[in-house]
Each structure stands twice: as C-alpha cells, then as structure tokens.
Amino acid sequence: MNSVDPSEHKSLVDRIKRIAQTYFDGARGSHDWEHTLRVCRLCERIGRAEGADMEVLLIAAYLHDIGRGDQDTSNGAICHAQKGAQMAAAIVDQLPLSDAQKQNIVHCIKSHRFRSRWQPRTPEARVLFDADKLDAIGAVGVARAYLFAGEVGARLHNPDIDVSQTASYSENDTGFREFKVKLCKIKDRILTTEGSKLARERHAFMETFFNRFLEEYEGKR
C-alpha cells in the first residue's frame, strides 16, 4: 500500500474546514462556529487516545452541525443531525476518500446527537459523540445552556413547575431545565475511556454550580 503524505490529509481537512464555516453565518451563539472548533479540539485529544482515523474524524467534526440552522428555524421540528448528514453526503462524495471513509463520515454526523435513534457504531462516531456532549457540560456547558435559553426567550428559572413536563424552545426552556432533562445524564452516556475522564470532572462542576444557583435563587446564600 502506498503511503500518503500527511500534508495531503491536512490540506483536505483544511478544505472542509473552510467549507463548513460558510454554514455558520448568522448562527445562534449556542451552536455557532466556535462550538464546532471546540468540538474539533476535543476530537483531536480523544481521537488520538482512542486510535481513531483522524482524517475521517476531523472532517466529520467540522461538518457535524451544518444542519443546525434548519433545526433552529424549525424550533426543533427538523433533526439537525439527520439534516446535516444529508448535506454532508453531497460534500464528502467529491473527496478523494474510500467509500468506507465517506460512509463513516456521514454516519458520524447522523449519530452524534444526544436525542437520536442512530447509535454511534464506529470508533470515529463514538469520539465525535463524546466530544459534542463534552462541550455541553462543565463550565462551557452551563454557559451554553443559558445562552440557548436567552436565544429562545426563556426566563431565568421557574421553581413552580416540573421541568420534565415543560417544552423545549419555550419560555420555560431554562438553563436549569436543560441541566435536569439532559446535561445531568450525559456523563453516563459517554462512550470512550478518555471522554469519560473529562466527563466526570465536568459533571462535578455542574452539580456544584446548580446547587449553588438554587441556593442563591431562594435567598439561602
């Protein structure tokens, strides 16, 4: 088998990076280009530890949220992972990669969402899933939860309702609701060894933050 110049891999990934960025003009801050860059950095860290195909992984990471705008404008009716996979398929079809690599990239994107019926089956898909989830927890995750709440016009907190009975993209889609219905469950859904290490620490920070938040909201601290 002929060896491939590493610079060719970097050139291809950089090309996809430039293409992916064009999909984020006017994106909401909670799922903007900066989120994609953070996910890519986590993919580099976790992917190398897990022995992933880094070319496949990074291409998928740069493209993983290109369908997010459709989900936001539809108030959640469109699944951004499924939409993004469809959009990415046309992009990667033109790349000098094997059919298996192309299929893997599309699979990574389709299966990266927390609320999804598609399960990550490949090492690269599991790494992308973990990296995306890790950016939703910890200090950055708390900040993003409140940023998203502001984007949809949610209030700061509503202590008089059961958050499990509230709707997303509503005035009750608060940062605390996001923690209780999703973020607190993430550490137990992480799929890689390296990702689990990071998730435990980030989860502990969130627990401390939201306990303090409730105490301050109730005037106890």
C-alpha positions in Angstrom: 0.0 0.0 0.0 1.4 3.4 -0.9 1.9 5.8 2.0 0.0 9.1 1.9 1.8 12.4 2.6 0.4 13.7 5.9 0.3 17.2 4.3 -2.3 15.9 1.9 -4.5 14.9 4.8 -4.1 18.3 6.4 -4.9 20.0 3.1 -8.1 18.0 2.8 -9.2 18.7 6.4 -8.5 22.4 6.0 -10.5 22.5 2.8 -13.5 21.0 4.6 -13.0 23.4 7.5 -13.3 26.4 5.1 -16.5 24.9 3.5 -18.1 24.1 6.9 -17.5 27.6 8.3 -19.7 29.1 5.5 -22.7 27.4 7.0 -22.5 29.4 10.2 -23.1 32.9 9.1 -25.7 34.3 11.4 -25.8 31.1 13.6 -27.0 31.3 17.1 -24.3 31.7 19.7 -25.0 28.4 21.5 -24.3 26.4 18.3 -22.0 28.7 16.4 -18.7 28.1 14.6 -16.9 28.4 18.0 -18.8 25.4 19.2 -17.6 23.4 16.2 -14.0 24.5 16.8 -14.2 23.4 20.5 -15.6 20.0 19.4 -12.8 19.6 16.9 -10.2 20.3 19.6 -11.8 17.7 21.8 -11.9 15.2 18.9 -8.1 15.7 18.4 -7.5 14.9 22.1 -9.9 12.0 22.4 -9.4 10.6 18.9 -5.7 10.2 19.2 -6.1 8.5 22.6 -8.7 6.1 21.1 -6.8 5.4 17.9 -9.4 6.9 15.6 -8.9 7.7 11.8 -8.2 11.3 12.4 -8.9 12.4 8.8 -12.4 10.9 9.0 -13.0 12.2 12.5 -12.0 15.8 11.8 -13.9 16.1 8.6 -17.0 14.8 10.4 -16.4 17.1 13.3 -16.2 20.2 11.1 -19.4 19.2 9.3 -21.3 17.8 12.3 -23.5 20.9 12.9 -24.0 22.2 9.4 -27.7 21.3 9.6 -28.2 23.2 12.9 -29.7 26.2 11.3 -32.6 24.2 9.9 -33.3 22.8 13.4 -33.3 26.2 15.0 -35.5 27.9 12.4 -38.0 25.0 12.7 -38.0 25.2 16.5 -36.7 21.6 16.8 -39.0 20.0 14.2 -36.1 19.2 12.0 -33.3 16.9 13.4 -30.0 18.7 12.6 -28.0 15.5 12.8 -30.1 13.8 10.1 -30.3 17.0 8.0 -26.6 17.6 8.4 -25.8 14.1 7.3 -27.7 14.6 4.2 -26.0 17.8 3.4 -22.5 16.3 4.2 -23.1 13.3 2.0 -23.0 15.6 -1.1 -19.8 17.3 0.2 -17.8 14.2 1.0 -18.9 12.4 -2.2 -16.4 14.6 -4.0 -13.5 13.9 -1.7 -10.5 11.6 -2.5 -11.5 9.1 0.2 -12.6 5.5 0.2 -16.3 4.6 0.1 -15.9 3.3 3.6 -14.4 6.5 4.9 -17.2 8.6 3.2 -19.9 6.4 4.7 -18.2 6.6 8.1 -18.2 10.5 8.0 -21.9 10.5 7.2 -22.6 8.0 10.0 -20.6 10.1 12.5 -22.7 13.1 11.7 -26.1 11.3 11.7 -25.4 9.6 15.1 -23.8 12.4 17.0 -27.0 13.8 18.5 -27.9 13.0 22.2 -31.5 12.5 21.3 -31.2 10.2 18.3 -32.3 6.8 17.2 -29.0 6.2 15.4 -26.3 4.8 17.6 -22.5 5.6 17.0 -21.1 2.3 15.7 -17.5 3.2 14.7 -14.6 4.5 16.8 -14.8 7.8 15.0 -18.6 8.2 15.6 -18.1 7.4 19.3 -15.4 10.0 19.6 -17.5 12.7 17.9 -20.5 11.8 20.0 -18.4 12.2 23.2 -16.7 15.5 22.1 -20.0 17.1 21.2 -21.5 16.0 24.5 -18.5 17.2 26.5 -19.0 20.7 25.1 -22.5 20.6 26.5 -21.3 20.1 30.1 -18.9 21.6 32.6 -18.4 25.4 32.7 -18.8 25.8 28.9 -22.0 23.7 29.1 -23.5 25.8 31.8 -22.7 29.0 29.8 -24.2 27.5 26.6 -27.3 26.4 28.4 -28.1 29.9 29.5 -27.0 31.3 26.1 -29.6 29.0 24.4 -32.2 29.9 27.0 -31.7 33.6 26.1 -32.0 32.8 22.4 -35.4 31.2 22.8 -36.7 33.8 25.2 -36.7 31.6 28.3 -36.9 33.0 31.8 -34.0 32.6 34.3 -35.8 30.0 36.4 -39.3 28.7 37.2 -39.4 27.0 40.6 -43.1 26.4 40.4 -43.2 23.8 37.6 -42.0 20.3 37.0 -39.2 20.8 34.4 -39.9 17.3 32.9 -43.3 18.5 31.8 -42.1 21.6 30.1 -41.5 22.1 26.4 -38.2 22.9 24.6 -37.9 26.2 22.7 -40.4 27.8 25.2 -40.2 30.4 28.0 -39.6 27.5 30.4 -36.6 26.1 28.5 -34.3 27.5 31.2 -30.7 26.7 31.9 -31.8 24.6 34.9 -34.3 22.7 32.8 -31.5 21.9 30.3 -29.4 20.5 33.2 -32.2 18.4 34.7 -33.6 16.9 31.4 -30.3 16.4 29.6 -27.0 17.7 30.9 -27.1 15.7 34.2 -27.4 12.5 32.1 -24.5 13.0 29.8 -21.7 11.6 31.8 -23.4 8.2 31.8 -23.8 8.2 28.1 -20.1 8.9 27.2 -18.6 6.1 25.1 -14.9 6.4 25.3 -12.4 6.0 28.1 -10.7 9.3 27.5 -14.1 11.1 27.2 -15.3 9.5 30.5 -12.4 11.0 32.4 -13.3 14.5 31.1 -17.0 14.0 31.7 -16.7 13.1 35.3 -14.8 16.3 36.1 -17.2 18.5 34.1 -20.2 16.9 35.6 -19.0 17.6 39.2 -18.6 21.2 38.3 -22.2 21.4 37.0 -23.5 19.8 40.2 -21.8 22.3 42.3 -22.9 25.2 40.1 -26.6 24.3 40.0 -26.8 23.5 43.7 -25.3 27.0 44.4 -27.7 28.5 41.8 -30.7 27.2 43.5 -29.5 28.3 47.0 -28.9 31.8 45.7 -32.2 31.9 43.8 -34.0 31.0 47.1 -32.0 33.5 49.1 -30.2 30.9 51.2 -26.7 32.0 50.2 
